Structures are given as C-alpha cells and as structure tokens.
Amino acid sequence: PCPDVYWFPLFTPRFCKELVELADDNGGWSDGTNKDPRLAGGYENVPTIDIHMNQMEFEQEWLWILRHYVKPLAEKVYLGYDSAAKAIMNFIVRYKPAEQSFLRPHHDSSTYTINVGLNRPHIDYE
C-alpha cells in the first residue's frame, strides 16, 4: 500500500476465527486506558483494548510463527536484513466502534511491526 509496507495473507480464515475465539474465551482484555498492570511500570503510552499472547497461553506458538514464516518473508522483502525474530510484546488489539474505533498515530519501538487483520473486510467491518 505504500513504500516499505507489504500486504499479503498470512493466515487462513479458519485460523483467524479460532484465534479470535481463543482471545474472547480468555476474557483478559485490557480496559484501553494508560494504566496497565501487565506492563513493567504499569503505564501504557499508546493504550489499546488488547490481550497479550502470554495471557492466552499462545506466546510460544506465536514466536514459532515469527521464526518460521515472518522472518523468512521479512528477509526476502528487506534485502540484506537479518532478523533475529525475537519479540517481547505480542498481543491482539480489538477495535469496536463503541469501545475503540481507531488508534492515534504513533511510532512503534520495533525493527518492524506486524499487523494481521483477523477479521474479514466488507463482512465483519466496513
């Protein structure tokens, strides 16, 4: 969609549906405020309504996906880049019009960021 941003399918619709169900079944969504006791210091600079992968007991599976799928893709599209495929903060963000319908502009403190749409455009949202 723009320089250095790539858009491609990473997961099947079934995987996305089941990951959303796992997150919803966990029930550990944050409240979307700056106060977040899950973080060191308890402060979230760019608050979202989210759930961390480790809360869902999905952290190791996510890191495996990063190493075996995302790392090779990143190294292919960013020539000369050697990724360690490490991640400290892994989470799912939930956007609903009545809760949080957008995220203010910000800069992630990461080498690269992965945004994976888990819902279906023009079906689950417009």
C-alpha positions as CSV (number, residue, x, y, z in Angstrom):
1,P,0.0,0.0,0.0
2,C,3.0,2.4,0.5
3,P,6.8,2.2,0.4
4,D,8.2,-0.5,2.7
5,V,4.7,-1.8,3.7
6,Y,3.6,-5.1,2.3
7,W,0.2,-6.6,2.3
8,F,-0.4,-10.4,1.9
9,P,-2.4,-13.2,3.5
10,L,-0.6,-14.8,6.4
11,F,-3.3,-17.0,8.0
12,T,-6.3,-18.9,6.8
13,P,-9.8,-17.6,7.7
14,R,-10.2,-20.6,10.0
15,F,-7.0,-19.8,11.9
16,C,-8.1,-16.2,12.3
17,K,-11.5,-17.2,13.5
18,E,-10.1,-19.6,16.0
19,L,-7.5,-17.1,17.3
20,V,-10.2,-14.5,17.9
21,E,-12.4,-17.1,19.7
22,L,-9.4,-18.1,21.9
23,A,-8.8,-14.4,22.8
24,D,-12.5,-13.8,23.5
25,D,-12.8,-17.1,25.6
26,N,-9.8,-15.9,27.7
27,G,-11.7,-12.8,28.8
28,G,-8.5,-10.9,29.7
29,W,-8.9,-7.8,27.5
30,S,-7.4,-4.6,28.9
31,D,-9.6,-1.6,29.6
32,G,-7.9,0.6,27.0
33,T,-6.5,3.2,29.4
34,N,-3.0,4.3,30.1
35,K,-3.0,2.2,33.3
36,D,-1.9,-1.3,32.6
37,P,-0.7,-3.5,35.4
38,R,0.5,-6.2,33.0
39,L,3.4,-3.9,32.0
40,A,6.6,-3.0,33.9
41,G,5.8,0.4,35.4
42,G,2.1,-0.1,34.8
43,Y,1.8,2.6,32.1
44,E,0.8,2.1,28.5
45,N,1.9,5.0,26.3
46,V,-0.5,4.2,23.4
47,P,-3.4,2.4,25.1
48,T,-5.5,-0.2,23.2
49,I,-8.1,-2.7,24.2
50,D,-5.8,-5.7,23.9
51,I,-4.9,-9.1,25.2
52,H,-1.3,-10.4,25.4
53,M,-0.4,-13.7,23.8
54,N,1.0,-15.0,27.1
55,Q,-2.4,-14.4,28.7
56,M,-3.9,-16.8,26.2
57,E,-1.0,-19.2,26.6
58,F,-0.2,-18.7,22.9
59,E,3.2,-16.9,23.2
60,Q,5.3,-19.9,22.1
61,E,3.1,-20.7,19.1
62,W,3.3,-17.0,18.0
63,L,7.1,-16.9,18.3
64,W,7.2,-20.1,16.2
65,I,5.1,-18.4,13.5
66,L,7.5,-15.4,13.6
67,R,10.6,-17.6,13.2
68,H,9.2,-19.9,10.5
69,Y,7.0,-17.6,8.5
70,V,7.5,-13.9,9.2
71,K,11.4,-14.0,9.5
72,P,11.9,-15.5,6.0
73,L,9.4,-13.1,4.5
74,A,11.0,-10.1,6.1
75,E,14.4,-11.2,4.9
76,K,13.1,-11.6,1.4
77,V,11.5,-8.2,1.0
78,Y,14.1,-6.3,3.0
79,L,17.2,-7.4,1.2
80,G,20.3,-7.6,3.5
81,Y,18.1,-7.6,6.6
82,D,18.9,-10.4,9.1
83,S,16.1,-10.8,11.6
84,A,16.5,-12.5,14.9
85,A,12.8,-12.9,15.0
86,K,12.6,-12.0,18.7
87,A,9.5,-10.4,20.1
88,I,8.9,-9.0,23.6
89,M,5.3,-7.7,23.3
90,N,2.9,-9.8,21.4
91,F,-0.8,-9.0,21.6
92,I,-4.1,-8.8,19.8
93,V,-5.9,-5.5,19.7
94,R,-9.7,-5.3,19.5
95,Y,-11.4,-2.4,17.7
96,K,-15.1,-1.9,18.1
97,P,-16.9,1.4,17.3
98,A,-18.4,1.7,20.8
99,E,-15.0,0.9,22.5
100,Q,-12.0,1.9,20.4
101,S,-12.6,2.7,16.8
102,F,-9.1,3.9,16.0
103,L,-5.5,4.2,17.2
104,R,-3.8,7.6,17.3
105,P,-0.6,8.0,15.2
106,H,2.4,6.7,17.0
107,H,5.8,5.1,16.4
108,D,6.5,1.5,17.5
109,S,9.9,1.0,19.1
110,S,10.5,-2.1,16.9
111,T,12.6,-3.1,14.0
112,Y,9.4,-4.0,12.2
113,T,5.7,-4.2,13.1
114,I,3.3,-6.9,12.0
115,N,-0.4,-6.1,11.8
116,V,-2.5,-9.1,11.0
117,G,-6.2,-8.5,10.3
118,L,-8.1,-11.3,11.9
119,N,-11.5,-10.4,10.6
120,R,-12.9,-10.2,7.1
121,P,-13.1,-6.9,5.4
122,H,-16.5,-5.9,4.0
123,I,-18.0,-8.8,6.0
124,D,-17.1,-8.1,9.7
125,Y,-16.5,-4.4,9.2
126,E,-16.5,-1.6,6.7
